[in-house]
Amino acid sequence: MTKIADLRGKTSDQLQEELLNLKKEQFNLRFQKATGQLEKTHRVNEIRKDVARIKSLLNAQKSA
């Protein structure tokens, strides 16, 4: 789980890169769930919340 304070110190490009990595991991987890191989079910919710945190920060930076 990513802390919001850690994310605030990153640039917009770094946040975009982190968002891309999380989206890829989310995609892989969806495939694992569909094939019955998903072991860490809590990770799905963590990633979803991390994506929301990053998007919120990007929107805040854009409007500032």
Phi and psi restraints in degrees (value plus and minus 20) as a CYANA .aco file:
   2 THR   PHI    -113.8   -73.8
   2 THR   PSI     113.8   153.8
   3 LYS   PHI    -103.1   -63.1
   3 LYS   PSI     123.6   163.6
   4 ILE   PHI     -84.8   -44.8
   4 ILE   PSI     -53.1   -13.1
   5 ALA   PHI     -85.0   -45.0
   5 ALA   PSI     -55.8   -15.8
   6 ASP   PHI     -86.8   -46.8
   6 ASP   PSI     -57.4   -17.4
   7 LEU   PHI     -92.3   -52.3
   7 LEU   PSI     -52.7   -12.7
   8 ARG   PHI     -84.1   -44.1
   8 ARG   PSI     -44.7    -4.7
   9 GLY   PHI    -100.8   -60.8
   9 GLY   PSI     -25.4    14.6
  10 LYS   PHI    -115.4   -75.4
  10 LYS   PSI     136.1   176.1
  11 THR   PHI    -100.1   -60.1
  11 THR   PSI     151.2   191.2
  12 SER   PHI     -82.2   -42.2
  12 SER   PSI     -59.8   -19.8
  13 ASP   PHI     -85.8   -45.8
  13 ASP   PSI     -59.7   -19.7
  14 GLN   PHI     -85.7   -45.7
  14 GLN   PSI     -57.4   -17.4
  15 LEU   PHI     -86.3   -46.3
  15 LEU   PSI     -59.9   -19.9
  16 GLN   PHI     -82.2   -42.2
  16 GLN   PSI     -61.3   -21.3
  17 GLU   PHI     -85.6   -45.6
  17 GLU   PSI     -62.4   -22.4
  18 GLU   PHI     -83.3   -43.3
  18 GLU   PSI     -60.3   -20.3
  19 LEU   PHI     -82.5   -42.5
  19 LEU   PSI     -62.3   -22.3
  20 LEU   PHI     -82.0   -42.0
  20 LEU   PSI     -63.7   -23.7
  21 ASN   PHI     -82.9   -42.9
  21 ASN   PSI     -61.1   -21.1
  22 LEU   PHI     -86.4   -46.4
  22 LEU   PSI     -58.6   -18.6
  23 LYS   PHI     -83.5   -43.5
  23 LYS   PSI     -59.4   -19.4
  24 LYS   PHI     -85.0   -45.0
  24 LYS   PSI     -62.5   -22.5
  25 GLU   PHI     -85.5   -45.5
  25 GLU   PSI     -58.7   -18.7
  26 GLN   PHI     -82.9   -42.9
  26 GLN   PSI     -60.8   -20.8
  27 PHE   PHI     -81.3   -41.3
  27 PHE   PSI     -65.7   -25.7
  28 ASN   PHI     -83.6   -43.6
  28 ASN   PSI     -58.6   -18.6
  29 LEU   PHI     -86.5   -46.5
  29 LEU   PSI     -56.1   -16.1
  30 ARG   PHI     -83.1   -43.1
  30 ARG   PSI     -59.8   -19.8
  31 PHE   PHI     -86.1   -46.1
  31 PHE   PSI     -61.3   -21.3
  32 GLN   PHI     -81.7   -41.7
  32 GLN   PSI     -59.8   -19.8
  33 LYS   PHI     -85.6   -45.6
  33 LYS   PSI     -60.9   -20.9
  34 ALA   PHI     -86.6   -46.6
  34 ALA   PSI     -51.9   -11.9
  35 THR   PHI    -114.8   -74.8
  35 THR   PSI     -18.4    21.6
  36 GLY   PHI      58.7    98.7
  36 GLY   PSI      -1.0    39.0
  37 GLN   PHI    -123.4   -83.4
  37 GLN   PSI     -18.9    21.1
  38 LEU   PHI     -94.6   -54.6
  38 LEU   PSI     101.4   141.4
  39 GLU   PHI    -123.3   -83.3
  39 GLU   PSI     -60.6   -20.6
  40 LYS   PHI    -118.0   -78.0
  40 LYS   PSI      60.5   100.5
  41 THR   PHI     -86.0   -46.0
  41 THR   PSI     -48.0    -8.0
  42 HIS   PHI     -86.6   -46.6
  42 HIS   PSI     -43.4    -3.4
  43 ARG   PHI     -84.6   -44.6
  43 ARG   PSI     -49.5    -9.5
  44 VAL   PHI     -81.6   -41.6
  44 VAL   PSI     -66.8   -26.8
  45 ASN   PHI     -88.3   -48.3
  45 ASN   PSI     -58.1   -18.1
  46 GLU   PHI     -81.0   -41.0
  46 GLU   PSI     -64.3   -24.3
  47 ILE   PHI     -85.3   -45.3
  47 ILE   PSI     -62.8   -22.8
  48 ARG   PHI     -78.8   -38.8
  48 ARG   PSI     -62.5   -22.5
  49 LYS   PHI     -90.8   -50.8
  49 LYS   PSI     -57.0   -17.0
  50 ASP   PHI     -84.1   -44.1
  50 ASP   PSI     -59.9   -19.9
  51 VAL   PHI     -81.6   -41.6
  51 VAL   PSI     -63.5   -23.5
  52 ALA   PHI     -83.5   -43.5
  52 ALA   PSI     -59.9   -19.9
  53 ARG   PHI     -81.6   -41.6
  53 ARG   PSI     -65.2   -25.2
  54 ILE   PHI     -85.9   -45.9
  54 ILE   PSI     -63.1   -23.1
  55 LYS   PHI     -83.0   -43.0
  55 LYS   PSI     -57.9   -17.9
  56 SER   PHI     -82.9   -42.9
  56 SER   PSI     -64.6   -24.6
  57 LEU   PHI     -84.9   -44.9
  57 LEU   PSI     -61.0   -21.0
  58 LEU   PHI     -82.8   -42.8
  58 LEU   PSI     -61.2   -21.2
  59 ASN   PHI     -86.3   -46.3
  59 ASN   PSI     -57.8   -17.8
  60 ALA   PHI     -86.2   -46.2
  60 ALA   PSI     -60.6   -20.6
  61 GLN   PHI     -86.5   -46.5
  61 GLN   PSI     -56.9   -16.9
  62 LYS   PHI     -87.0   -47.0
  62 LYS   PSI     -59.4   -19.4
  63 SER   PHI    -100.2   -60.2
  63 SER   PSI     -37.3     2.7
